[in-house]
């Protein structure tokens, strides 16, 4: 987790098998909707074989 320039950045990494896809019926779709509702950004990198890394950037004042 990092703060700077009016943004909060959260990074979550797991040791799973990878293959997570935003919009494929996963909980990531709901999370993306919530992040976008506050003008945030969500990135998901999840190559087959892992790891999955999700990065969320949220604005704050």
C-alpha positions, -999 to +999 in steps of 0.1 A: +000+000+000+013+034-009+000+070-007+010+100-028-003+129-048-039+123-037-039+086-046-039+055-025-024+024-043-032-011-031-014-042-045-025-077-037-005-107-050-013-144-045+004-177-051-024-193-069-026-209-104-034-176-122-059-172-150-081-147-132-100-125-157-120-093-149-155-098-164-155-135-164-181-139-137-155-134-109-157-111-079-132-089-097-161-075-119-179-062-088-147-048-074-140-030-107-175-014-106-169-001-071-134+012-079-148+030-110-176+045-090-150+067-072-129+074-103-104+048-094-085+022-115-081-015-113-055-036-131-053-074-129-023-094-142-029-131-139-009-153-163-017-190-163+005-206-137+003-175-115+008-154-097-022-131-098-015-094-090-043-069-086-035-032-083-061-007-073-056+031-074-081+052-055-082+090-054-086+108-020-086+143-006 
